[in-house]
Amino acid sequence: MPATPEEILANNRRKIEKHRRRLAYHDLQVQGTNNSSIMSKRSVEAIYNPILEPESSEWIKFFVPKAKRRSPAINRGYWIRVESIKQMIFRIRDQYPDQPVRIVNLGCGFDVLPFQLLEQGGNYEFYDFDYPELVHRKLAVMNEAPEILSVVGDRNEITPAQKDMGIVMATSKYKLVGCDLKNTGLYKKQLESLLPKGAGPTIFIAEVSLAYMKPEDANPVIEISAQVEDSHFLVLEQIMPSGPQHFFAKKMLYHFSHLRSPLQCVETYSTKEKQTERFRQYFPDIEIRDLFECWNELVSREKKKAVDEVEAFDEWEEFIVFCQHYVVIHATNSRKLAFRRHHEKDEITGFNDDVTLQHRELDLELKFPAASETDGGCIVHGGMWQSRTDETLQIDNDGNKSALQTSEGPSPRMCHTLTNAQYGTLVLTGGRGRPGLAYDDIWTFHVESKKWTKAGSLPFPMYRHSAICTEPGKVLVFGEGQFVEITDSEVTTLRVLGDIPKLASCALTFDPEQSVGYIVGGMSSVVEPLINSEVYRYKVTNDAVIVEPVLSSPQLARIGCHAFLEKNLLVVVGGAGSVLQNQDTTVLVVNTLTWSLEKVKIPRPVWETNPVFLGAASFGNRLIGGGAVCYSFGSAYGGAYSVEVA
């Protein structure tokens, strides 16, 4: 029996109401992201400001009275987000020295940028936009903070017309405006009312706020903003330059989906190129940089040194990968740009079909362990999970692992080395405890008895160093720009003939048949960092190591990469560097006869295991373990992989 008109009408009303509730719920979840963000920004304010801006007041404390300290990687991630936007504002402002600069913050939340910049002086007018409910909450906090009311200036009476426009607070320097940006009709009227022509440039800021809107809702906001004279649109937004199967991207997508505030634009505009095409529909000039490029281009060396003093930091790989999944976009109709000319990275065009990457099942949630091969498997020591461990694991070739009971052995540590010196012994060197606490001890693990014995000390403490066996009973260690040779009877610092920087977290290989080895990647400064793009060849003599550069490529500039040498092929895997790796560039091959550089396409089933080649351990042709904290989105861990050469 067909439904009656009354039943059809009632059913439609239920659908409309359900849709309305779903939209309202989504809006509330998006507003909820403000709480998490402002908590993290409060952590940054509490520990960064006293060192970087000691003369500045703390403003977020009025919204978050008690600071909860975040991890160093999250703190630095939020700092570079905020600093990038501020530096872009300064660069744009400086091109209008005699005009007031109007700053419209779209989705402002509890952002305190207006109070920070007004306190510093300068000719600014601020317009904070967000959901009506959220701006009323912000206003309530402001009304209880005399310091904020003082810096924004004397309050004007809100007229009925202003109230109809969503304005809840107005001074000569600051306006607080309620607007659901999906209501583009109201937004356009608000801009026409608030921003008269000829009154100076306008900087629109959308710090992630448009990311929660569907493209069909977000893009009209951009289009309307582009119609303002001397408009500069600054966007901070997520991208997925290596696709959704990259371990960081996968964690990021799951995180926001789990919070019921999924990212709505990132899959449509997943790369710099797609974001550029998006904004070119509305603005003639577009600039785009990821946050690591912003770190390099917008933050001076002096400020980087100051940042390094804030807190102990040894999470470069995680910081870099996070930065490469966020972009700052500057779109303008004014012809006034903020960045210097951008030099594109070198591209590698050829593929090598003789090298492939295979996945092996292994459940090992461990970052920066040390590992070495043994007959039938490997031994793994230390590393970091929730804390640093001193556990010694035995893992067979089928991935079965067992913890060995050792009465004495190396203390809990990470970033150390474990090398098979043959004769049934493994040699462990250095490493660190907490950041800044490096070790110089040497230990020997006896494979048959499964016992550790202390075997001396390095000439100086080392961590993030490299080691390899050059002949039975001899282990060569490279760290702090020095080569140290370890035998069962002595530890010797070898002379270096040639120039090589003090590299940390580089890959070290050696071919005993050719008596030659290679050094790839690494960083020579932990402040910036300066990432090495050179490949160095070395030869060991009786008391010296001869070193020379043989190849340079930005694609080889990687911190924490791994290298394997076989059949004149130098295979480089993983790490983090100036270029984010993808399915085609995670593994590269250097032909040591022709010095050509080729890519390796990782098979799709292997790529879909979301490999994490950060903080892994390698030996022979295998990589195991590794992992990364993906900003505030959770941790990802590696398994086991092998490099196969046909």
DRENMI-528077 format. One record per residue (C-alpha): residue number from 0; residue in one letter; x negated, z negated, y negated. Coordinates in steps of 0.1 Angstrom, whole numbers, plus 5000, padded with zeros to 4 digits. Layout:
BEGIN
SITE num residu   xx   zz   yy
SITE NUM      A    X    Z    Y
...
This chain:
BEGIN
SITE num residu   xx   zz   yy
SITE   0      M 5000 5000 5000
SITE   1      P 4984 5011 4967
SITE   2      A 4977 4984 4941
SITE   3      T 5002 4979 4913
SITE   4      P 4992 4986 4877
SITE   5      E 4992 4948 4871
SITE   6      E 4968 4942 4900
SITE   7      I 4945 4970 4888
SITE   8      L 4944 4955 4853
SITE   9      A 4937 4920 4867
SITE  10      N 4909 4933 4889
SITE  11      N 4894 4951 4859
SITE  12      R 4896 4920 4839
SITE  13      R 4877 4901 4866
SITE  14      K 4850 4927 4867
SITE  15      I 4846 4927 4829
SITE  16      E 4844 4889 4829
SITE  17      K 4819 4889 4858
SITE  18      H 4797 4914 4839
SITE  19      R 4800 4893 4807
SITE  20      R 4789 4862 4826
SITE  21      R 4760 4881 4842
SITE  22      L 4748 4893 4808
SITE  23      A 4751 4859 4793
SITE  24      Y 4732 4843 4822
SITE  25      H 4704 4869 4818
SITE  26      D 4702 4861 4781
SITE  27      L 4699 4824 4788
SITE  28      Q 4671 4831 4814
SITE  29      V 4652 4852 4789
SITE  30      Q 4655 4824 4763
SITE  31      G 4642 4801 4790
SITE  32      T 4609 4820 4791
SITE  33      N 4603 4806 4756
SITE  34      N 4599 4771 4770
SITE  35      S 4572 4781 4794
SITE  36      S 4553 4801 4768
SITE  37      I 4554 4775 4741
SITE  38      M 4542 4748 4766
SITE  39      S 4511 4769 4773
SITE  40      K 4506 4777 4737
SITE  41      R 4507 4740 4730
SITE  42      S 4479 4735 4755
SITE  43      V 4458 4761 4736
SITE  44      E 4466 4745 4703
SITE  45      A 4455 4711 4714
SITE  46      I 4421 4720 4728
SITE  47      Y 4412 4753 4710
SITE  48      N 4421 4744 4674
SITE  49      P 4398 4715 4670
SITE  50      I 4368 4738 4677
SITE  51      L 4379 4772 4664
SITE  52      E 4402 4762 4635
SITE  53      P 4394 4725 4627
SITE  54      E 4409 4729 4592
SITE  55      S 4442 4741 4605
SITE  56      S 4472 4719 4613
SITE  57      E 4489 4716 4647
SITE  58      W 4523 4732 4644
SITE  59      I 4535 4736 4680
SITE  60      K 4534 4698 4684
SITE  61      F 4567 4696 4665
SITE  62      F 4583 4717 4692
SITE  63      V 4563 4703 4722
SITE  64      P 4552 4667 4712
SITE  65      K 4532 4661 4744
SITE  66      A 4506 4687 4753
SITE  67      K 4502 4694 4790
SITE  68      R 4468 4709 4797
SITE  69      R 4468 4742 4815
SITE  70      S 4440 4757 4835
SITE  71      P 4411 4773 4817
SITE  72      A 4422 4808 4828
SITE  73      I 4457 4803 4815
SITE  74      N 4445 4787 4783
SITE  75      R 4421 4816 4775
SITE  76      G 4448 4841 4785
SITE  77      Y 4473 4827 4760
SITE  78      W 4446 4824 4734
SITE  79      I 4436 4861 4736
SITE  80      R 4473 4870 4734
SITE  81      V 4478 4851 4702
SITE  82      E 4444 4860 4687
SITE  83      S 4449 4897 4693
SITE  84      I 4482 4898 4674
SITE  85      K 4467 4877 4646
SITE  86      Q 4436 4899 4643
SITE  87      M 4458 4930 4642
SITE  88      I 4479 4915 4614
SITE  89      F 4447 4908 4594
SITE  90      R 4434 4943 4599
SITE  91      I 4467 4958 4587
SITE  92      R 4470 4933 4558
SITE  93      D 4435 4941 4546
SITE  94      Q 4446 4977 4540
SITE  95      Y 4472 4965 4515
SITE  96      P 4451 4942 4493
SITE  97      D 4475 4941 4463
SITE  98      Q 4509 4941 4481
SITE  99      P 4529 4914 4499
SITE 100      V 4530 4919 4537
SITE 101      R 4564 4914 4554
SITE 102      I 4562 4902 4590
SITE 103      V 4593 4905 4612
SITE 104      N 4589 4886 4645
SITE 105      L 4613 4899 4670
SITE 106      G 4621 4874 4697
SITE 107      C 4602 4847 4678
SITE 108      G 4612 4817 4700
SITE 109      F 4594 4787 4688
SITE 110      D 4564 4807 4676
SITE 111      V 4546 4790 4648
SITE 112      L 4527 4821 4634
SITE 113      P 4545 4819 4600
SITE 114      F 4535 4783 4595
SITE 115      Q 4499 4790 4605
SITE 116      L 4494 4819 4581
SITE 117      L 4513 4804 4552
SITE 118      E 4491 4773 4554
SITE 119      Q 4461 4795 4551
SITE 120      G 4474 4812 4520
SITE 121      G 4480 4849 4515
SITE 122      N 4508 4870 4503
SITE 123      Y 4532 4870 4532
SITE 124      E 4570 4871 4538
SITE 125      F 4581 4861 4573
SITE 126      Y 4614 4870 4590
SITE 127      D 4619 4852 4624
SITE 128      F 4645 4869 4646
SITE 129      D 4659 4856 4679
SITE 130      Y 4691 4849 4697
SITE 131      P 4715 4829 4675
SITE 132      E 4715 4799 4698
SITE 133      L 4677 4798 4699
SITE 134      V 4672 4801 4661
SITE 135      H 4696 4771 4656
SITE 136      R 4674 4751 4680
SITE 137      K 4643 4761 4661
SITE 138      L 4660 4752 4628
SITE 139      A 4669 4717 4641
SITE 140      V 4633 4710 4649
SITE 141      M 4621 4724 4615
SITE 142      N 4646 4702 4597
SITE 143      E 4629 4671 4613
SITE 144      A 4594 4682 4603
SITE 145      P 4586 4678 4566
SITE 146      E 4553 4695 4571
SITE 147      I 4570 4727 4582
SITE 148      L 4596 4725 4554
SITE 149      S 4567 4720 4529
SITE 150      V 4547 4751 4540
SITE 151      V 4577 4775 4541
SITE 152      G 4588 4765 4506
SITE 153      D 4619 4754 4489
SITE 154      R 4651 4763 4507
SITE 155      N 4676 4786 4491
SITE 156      E 4713 4781 4496
SITE 157      I 4727 4804 4522
SITE 158      T 4754 4827 4507
SITE 159      P 4785 4838 4528
SITE 160      A 4770 4873 4529
SITE 161      Q 4737 4860 4543
SITE 162      K 4756 4838 4568
SITE 163      D 4775 4869 4580
SITE 164      M 4741 4886 4584
SITE 165      G 4729 4858 4608
SITE 166      I 4706 4841 4583
SITE 167      V 4705 4804 4590
SITE 168      M 4676 4795 4567
SITE 169      A 4660 4812 4537
SITE 170      T 4631 4805 4513
SITE 171      S 4611 4829 4492
SITE 172      K 4585 4831 4520
SITE 173      Y 4605 4826 4551
SITE 174      K 4638 4837 4567
SITE 175      L 4652 4826 4601
SITE 176      V 4677 4851 4614
SITE 177      G 4700 4851 4644
SITE 178      C 4704 4884 4662
SITE 179      D 4709 4896 4697
SITE 180      L 4687 4927 4695
SITE 181      K 4710 4946 4718
SITE 182      N 4734 4946 4688
SITE 183      T 4715 4974 4671
SITE 184      G 4743 4979 4645
SITE 185      L 4738 4943 4632
SITE 186      Y 4700 4946 4634
SITE 187      K 4700 4978 4613
SITE 188      K 4721 4961 4586
SITE 189      Q 4699 4931 4586
SITE 190      L 4668 4952 4580
SITE 191      E 4685 4971 4552
SITE 192      S 4695 4939 4536
SITE 193      L 4663 4919 4540
SITE 194      L 4637 4947 4535
SITE 195      P 4642 4966 4503
SITE 196      K 4622 4998 4499
SITE 197      G 4589 4998 4480
SITE 198      A 4584 4961 4485
SITE 199      G 4553 4963 4507
SITE 200      P 4544 4971 4543
SITE 201      T 4563 4956 4572
SITE 202      I 4547 4945 4604
SITE 203      F 4571 4941 4633
SITE 204      I 4559 4919 4662
SITE 205      A 4574 4920 4697
SITE 206      E 4553 4897 4718
SITE 207      V 4567 4904 4752
SITE 208      S 4603 4901 4738
SITE 209      L 4612 4938 4744
SITE 210      A 4599 4936 4779
SITE 211      Y 4630 4917 4791
SITE 212      M 4653 4944 4776
SITE 213      K 4662 4976 4794
SITE 214      P 4646 5007 4779
SITE 215      E 4680 5019 4766
SITE 216      D 4684 4986 4747
SITE 217      A 4648 4981 4736
SITE 218      N 4640 5017 4724
SITE 219      P 4667 5017 4697
SITE 220      V 4651 4986 4682
SITE 221      I 4619 5005 4680
SITE 222      E 4636 5035 4665
SITE 223      I 4654 5015 4638
SITE 224      S 4622 4997 4629
SITE 225      A 4604 5030 4626
SITE 226      Q 4628 5040 4598
SITE 227      V 4614 5013 4575
SITE 228      E 4589 5025 4550
SITE 229      D 4552 5016 4558
SITE 230      S 4562 5003 4592
SITE 231      H 4537 4989 4616
SITE 232      F 4551 4980 4650
SITE 233      L 4529 4956 4671
SITE 234      V 4539 4951 4708
SITE 235      L 4524 4929 4734
SITE 236      E 4538 4940 4768
SITE 237      Q 4529 4941 4805
SITE 238      I 4517 4973 4822
SITE 239      M 4508 4981 4858
SITE 240      P 4479 5006 4855
SITE 241      S 4471 5005 4892
SITE 242      G 4507 5005 4903
SITE 243      P 4530 4978 4918
SITE 244      Q 4509 4973 4949
SITE 245      H 4480 4959 4930
SITE 246      F 4478 4923 4939
SITE 247      F 4482 4911 4902
SITE 248      A 4511 4934 4895
SITE 249      K 4529 4923 4927
SITE 250      K 4526 4887 4917
SITE 251      M 4537 4894 4882
SITE 252      L 4568 4913 4892
SITE 253      Y 4578 4886 4917
SITE 254      H 4573 4858 4892
SITE 255      F 4596 4871 4866
SITE 256      S 4622 4883 4891
SITE 257      H 4621 4848 4907
SITE 258      L 4628 4833 4873
SITE 259      R 4659 4855 4870
SITE 260      S 4643 4872 4839
SITE 261      P 4629 4904 4854
SITE 262      L 4607 4927 4834
SITE 263      Q 4629 4956 4824
SITE 264      C 4604 4980 4809
SITE 265      V 4572 4977 4829
SITE 266      E 4582 5001 4857
SITE 267      T 4594 5028 4833
SITE 268      Y 4563 5024 4810
SITE 269      S 4538 5012 4835
SITE 270      T 4506 5028 4820
SITE 271      K 4490 5032 4786
SITE 272      E 4499 5069 4787
SITE 273      K 4536 5062 4793
SITE 274      Q 4537 5036 4766
SITE 275      T 4521 5061 4742
SITE 276      E 4547 5087 4750
SITE 277      R 4574 5061 4745
SITE 278      F 4563 5052 4710
SITE 279      R 4554 5087 4699
SITE 280      Q 4592 5095 4700
SITE 281      Y 4595 5073 4669
SITE 282      F 4560 5069 4652
SITE 283      P 4534 5096 4644
SITE 284      D 4504 5074 4651
SITE 285      I 4499 5052 4681
SITE 286      E 4470 5029 4691
SITE 287      I 4469 5011 4724
SITE 288      R 4444 4987 4740
SITE 289      D 4446 4963 4769
SITE 290      L 4438 4927 4762
SITE 291      F 4402 4929 4776
SITE 292      E 4396 4957 4752
SITE 293      C 4410 4935 4725
SITE 294      W 4387 4907 4736
SITE 295      N 4358 4932 4732
SITE 296      E 4369 4948 4700
SITE 297      L 4388 4922 4680
SITE 298      V 4369 4890 4688
SITE 299      S 4334 4887 4672
SITE 300      R 4304 4875 4692
SITE 301      E 4303 4843 4670
SITE 302      K 4339 4835 4679
SITE 303      K 4333 4842 4716
SITE 304      K 4305 4816 4714
SITE 305      A 4329 4792 4699
SITE 306      V 4355 4799 4726
SITE 307      D 4328 4793 4752
SITE 308      E 4324 4757 4738
SITE 309      V 4361 4748 4742
SITE 310      E 4360 4741 4779
SITE 311      A 4340 4749 4810
SITE 312      F 4350 4784 4821
SITE 313      D 4340 4803 4852
SITE 314      E 4371 4825 4858
SITE 315      W 4359 4858 4844
SITE 316      E 4373 4880 4872
SITE 317      E 4408 4864 4869
SITE 318      F 4407 4867 4831
SITE 319      I 4397 4903 4831
SITE 320      V 4423 4914 4856
SITE 321      F 4450 4895 4837
SITE 322      C 4439 4912 4805
SITE 323      Q 4441 4946 4820
SITE 324      H 4478 4941 4828
SITE 325      Y 4488 4935 4792
SITE 326      V 4485 4959 4762
SITE 327      V 4487 4956 4725
SITE 328      I 4504 4986 4710
SITE 329      H 4502 4995 4673
SITE 330      A 4526 5022 4662
SITE 331      T 4529 5032 4625
SITE 332      N 4543 5057 4601
SITE 333      S 4517 5048 4575
SITE 334      R 4486 5066 4588
SITE 335      K 4467 5032 4584
SITE 336      L 4451 5024 4618
SITE 337      A 4436 4991 4630
SITE 338      F 4412 5000 4658
SITE 339      R 4380 5021 4656
SITE 340      R 4379 5054 4674
SITE 341      H 4383 5048 4712
SITE 342      H 4358 5064 4736
SITE 343      E 4375 5072 4769
SITE 344      K 4358 5060 4801
SITE 345      D 4340 5085 4823
SITE 346      E 4362 5099 4851
SITE 347      I 4350 5105 4886
SITE 348      T 4366 5136 4901
SITE 349      G 4353 5139 4936
SITE 350      F 4364 5121 4968
SITE 351      N 4342 5111 4998
SITE 352      D 4360 5116 5031
SITE 353      D 4333 5100 5053
SITE 354      V 4339 5065 5040
SITE 355      T 4371 5046 5047
SITE 356      L 4384 5010 5043
SITE 357      Q 4402 4993 5072
SITE 358      H 4422 4961 5072
SITE 359      R 4418 4933 5098
SITE 360      E 4442 4905 5102
SITE 361      L 4429 4871 5090
SITE 362      D 4446 4842 5074
SITE 363      L 4420 4827 5051
SITE 364      E 4431 4814 5017
SITE 365      L 4396 4807 5003
SITE 366      K 4379 4819 4971
SITE 367      F 4341 4823 4966
SITE 368      P 4331 4810 5001
SITE 369      A 4297 4819 5017
SITE 370      A 4298 4838 5050
SITE 371      S 4274 4854 5075
SITE 372      E 4278 4873 5107
SITE 373      T 4270 4859 5141
SITE 374      D 4274 4872 5176
SITE 375      G 4311 4876 5182
SITE 376      G 4322 4868 5147
SITE 377      C 4310 4849 5116
SITE 378      I 4304 4815 5100
SITE 379      V 4321 4806 5067
SITE 380      H 4311 4777 5045
SITE 381      G 4327 4761 5015
SITE 382      G 4347 4780 4988
SITE 383      M 4377 4770 4968
SITE 384      W 4413 4766 4978
SITE 385      Q 4431 4739 4958
SITE 386      S 4397 4722 4955
SITE 387      R 4362 4730 4966
SITE 388      T 4355 4723 5002
SITE 389      D 4325 4716 5024
SITE 390      E 4342 4728 5056
SITE 391      T 4323 4750 5080
SITE 392      L 4345 4775 5098
SITE 393      Q 4338 4797 5129
SITE 394      I 4358 4829 5130
SITE 395      D 4358 4853 5159
SITE 396      N 4363 4891 5158
SITE 397      D 4400 4887 5165
SITE 398      G 4405 4865 5134
SITE 399      N 4408 4832 5153
SITE 400      K 4392 4804 5133
SITE 401      S 4382 4769 5140
SITE 402      A 4366 4741 5119
SITE 403      L 4333 4729 5131
SITE 404      Q 4326 4692 5132
SITE 405      T 4293 4687 5114
SITE 406      S 4279 4652 5107
SITE 407      E 4257 4663 5079
SITE 408      G 4257 4694 5057
SITE 409      P 4259 4710 5023
SITE 410      S 4283 4693 4998
SITE 411      P 4315 4710 4987
SITE 412      R 4307 4741 4967
SITE 413      M 4315 4777 4958
SITE 414      C 4296 4807 4945
SITE 415      H 4268 4802 4970
SITE 416      T 4252 4824 4997
SITE 417      L 4249 4823 5035
SITE 418      T 4225 4848 5050
SITE 419      N 4216 4856 5087
SITE 420      A 4178 4852 5088
SITE 421      Q 4179 4861 5126
SITE 422      Y 4162 4839 5151
SITE 423      G 4196 4821 5154
SITE 424      T 4196 4806 5119
SITE 425      L 4217 4811 5088
SITE 426      V 4202 4802 5054
SITE 427      L 4225 4787 5027
SITE 428      T 4213 4786 4991
SITE 429      G 4226 4771 4958
SITE 430      G 4262 4774 4946
SITE 431      R 4281 4751 4922
SITE 432      G 4305 4722 4921
SITE 433      R 4325 4719 4890
SITE 434      P 4318 4746 4864
SITE 435      G 4283 4740 4849
SITE 436      L 4271 4719 4879
SITE 437      A 4247 4743 4898
SITE 438      Y 4228 4734 4929
SITE 439      D 4192 4742 4940
SITE 440      D 4193 4730 4976
SITE 441      I 4186 4752 5007
SITE 442      W 4202 4745 5041
SITE 443      T 4197 4760 5075
SITE 444      F 4226 4764 5100
SITE 445      H 4215 4766 5136
SITE 446      V 4240 4788 5154
SITE 447      E 4235 4775 5189
SITE 448      S 4237 4738 5181
SITE 449      K 4261 4743 5152
SITE 450      K 4241 4718 5131
SITE 451      W 4230 4719 5095
SITE 452      T 4195 4708 5083
SITE 453      K 4181 4705 5048
SITE 454      A 4154 4731 5043
SITE 455      G 4140 4725 5008
SITE 456      S 4150 4736 4973
SITE 457      L 4151 4767 4951
SITE 458      P 4128 4768 4921
SITE 459      F 4158 4763 4899
SITE 460      P 4196 4759 4904
SITE 461      M 4215 4790 4911
SITE 462      Y 4251 4801 4915
SITE 463      R 4268 4835 4915
SITE 464      H 4235 4847 4928
SITE 465      S 4228 4871 4957
SITE 466      A 4208 4870 4989
SITE 467      I 4198 4893 5018
SITE 468      C 4175 4893 5048
SITE 469      T 4146 4917 5043
SITE 470      E 4130 4911 5077
SITE 471      P 4134 4886 5105
SITE 472      G 4128 4851 5091
SITE 473      K 4127 4862 5054
SITE 474      V 4156 4859 5029
SITE 475      L 4153 4874 4995
SITE 476      V 4174 4856 4968
SITE 477      F 4181 4872 4934
SITE 478      G 4194 4850 4905
SITE 479      E 4186 4842 4869
SITE 480      G 4166 4875 4867
SITE 481      Q 4142 4862 4894
SITE 482      F 4135 4870 4930
SITE 483      V 4128 4842 4954
SITE 484      E 4116 4846 4990
SITE 485      I 4125 4820 5016
SITE 486      T 4108 4816 5049
SITE 487      D 4109 4788 5074
SITE 488      S 4077 4774 5058
SITE 489      E 4078 4781 5021
SITE 490      V 4099 4791 4991
SITE 491      T 4081 4816 4967
SITE 492      T 4090 4831 4934
SITE 493      L 4079 4867 4934
SITE 494      R 4066 4886 4904
SITE 495      V 4090 4912 4889
SITE 496      L 4075 4945 4880
SITE 497      G 4099 4964 4858
SITE 498      D 4128 4953 4836
SITE 499      I 4161 4938 4849
SITE 500      P 4185 4915 4831
SITE 501      K 4195 4880 4843
SITE 502      L 4224 4892 4864
SITE 503      A 4250 4869 4879
SITE 504      S 4276 4880 4905
SITE 505      C 4259 4913 4913
SITE 506      A 4257 4930 4947
SITE 507      L 4224 4931 4966
SITE 508      T 4216 4955 4995
SITE 509      F 4185 4963 5015
SITE 510      D 4175 4990 5040
SITE 511      P 4147 4977 5062
SITE 512      E 4139 5012 5075
SITE 513      Q 4133 5025 5040
SITE 514      S 4120 4992 5026
SITE 515      V 4142 4997 4996
SITE 516      G 4173 4979 4982
SITE 517      Y 4198 4983 4954
SITE 518      I 4214 4959 4929
SITE 519      V 4248 4969 4916
SITE 520      G 4271 4953 4889
SITE 521      G 4270 4917 4877
SITE 522      M 4270 4902 4842
SITE 523      S 4241 4893 4820
SITE 524      S 4260 4870 4797
SITE 525      V 4286 4845 4806
SITE 526      V 4298 4843 4769
SITE 527      E 4311 4878 4764
SITE 528      P 4305 4888 4793
SITE 529      L 4280 4917 4792
SITE 530      I 4288 4937 4824
SITE 531      N 4260 4957 4840
SITE 532      S 4267 4994 4845
SITE 533      E 4232 5002 4859
SITE 534      V 4222 5006 4895
SITE 535      Y 4187 4992 4901
SITE 536      R 4165 5002 4930
SITE 537      Y 4139 4976 4942
SITE 538      K 4110 4975 4966
SITE 539      V 4093 4943 4979
SITE 540      T 4056 4940 4981
SITE 541      N 4035 4911 4993
SITE 542      D 4040 4890 4961
SITE 543      A 4061 4912 4938
SITE 544      V 4094 4931 4935
SITE 545      I 4093 4965 4918
SITE 546      V 4125 4973 4900
SITE 547      E 4137 5004 4882
SITE 548      P 4171 5017 4870
SITE 549      V 4183 5048 4889
SITE 550      L 4220 5054 4878
SITE 551      S 4244 5043 4852
SITE 552      S 4282 5045 4852
SITE 553      P 4310 5025 4835
SITE 554      Q 4329 5027 4868
SITE 555      L 4301 5006 4884
SITE 556      A 4302 4979 4857
SITE 557      R 4318 4952 4879
SITE 558      I 4315 4915 4882
SITE 559      G 4315 4902 4918
SITE 560      C 4315 4936 4935
SITE 561      H 4301 4941 4970
SITE 562      A 4278 4968 4982
SITE 563      F 4269 4983 5017
SITE 564      L 4241 5007 5024
SITE 565      E 4242 5032 5052
SITE 566      K 4230 5067 5058
SITE 567      N 4218 5072 5022
SITE 568      L 4253 5061 5010
SITE 569      L 4256 5031 4987
SITE 570      V 4292 5019 4991
SITE 571      V 4305 4997 4963
SITE 572      V 4337 4977 4968
SITE 573      G 4359 4956 4945
SITE 574      G 4349 4933 4916
SITE 575      A 4363 4932 4881
SITE 576      G 4351 4952 4852
SITE 577      S 4358 4972 4821
SITE 578      V 4379 4997 4842
SITE 579      L 4407 4983 4864
SITE 580      Q 4404 4996 4899
SITE 581      N 4432 5013 4918
SITE 582      Q 4438 5029 4952
SITE 583      D 4412 5056 4944
SITE 584      T 4385 5036 4926
SITE 585      T 4383 5002 4943
SITE 586      V 4358 5018 4967
SITE 587      L 4331 5041 4952
SITE 588      V 4302 5059 4970
SITE 589      V 4268 5066 4955
SITE 590      N 4247 5092 4973
SITE 591      T 4212 5079 4969
SITE 592      L 4197 5113 4975
SITE 593      T 4217 5132 4948
SITE 594      W 4229 5103 4927
SITE 595      S 4264 5117 4927
SITE 596      L 4293 5093 4925
SITE 597      E 4325 5098 4944
SITE 598      K 4358 5079 4949
SITE 599      V 4373 5068 4982
SITE 600      K 4411 5069 4987
SITE 601      I 4422 5037 5004
SITE 602      P 4448 5045 5031
SITE 603      R 4482 5037 5019
SITE 604      P 4489 5011 5047
SITE 605      V 4457 4993 5037
SITE 606      W 4465 4995 5000
SITE 607      E 4499 4980 5007
SITE 608      T 4482 4949 5020
SITE 609      N 4474 4942 4983
SITE 610      P 4436 4937 4988
SITE 611      V 4420 4911 4966
SITE 612      F 4383 4919 4963
SITE 613      L 4375 4891 4939
SITE 614      G 4356 4860 4951
SITE 615      A 4353 4875 4986
SITE 616      A 4323 4870 5009
SITE 617      S 4306 4900 5026
SITE 618      F 4282 4906 5054
SITE 619      G 4273 4936 5075
SITE 620      N 4301 4961 5068
SITE 621      R 4328 4934 5064
SITE 622      L 4345 4915 5036
SITE 623      I 4365 4883 5042
SITE 624      G 4384 4858 5020
SITE 625      G 4386 4860 4983
SITE 626      G 4415 4855 4960
SITE 627      A 4426 4850 4924
SITE 628      V 4449 4829 4903
SITE 629      C 4471 4855 4887
SITE 630      Y 4476 4839 4853
SITE 631      S 4506 4817 4855
SITE 632      F 4522 4838 4882
SITE 633      G 4506 4822 4913
SITE 634      S 4477 4829 4935
SITE 635      A 4469 4859 4957
SITE 636      Y 4444 4858 4986
SITE 637      G 4425 4884 5005
SITE 638      G 4422 4888 5042
SITE 639      A 4395 4907 5061
SITE 640      Y 4384 4943 5056
SITE 641      S 4357 4966 5069
SITE 642      V 4339 4996 5054
SITE 643      E 4336 5024 5080
SITE 644      V 4312 5053 5075
SITE 645      A 4317 5084 5097
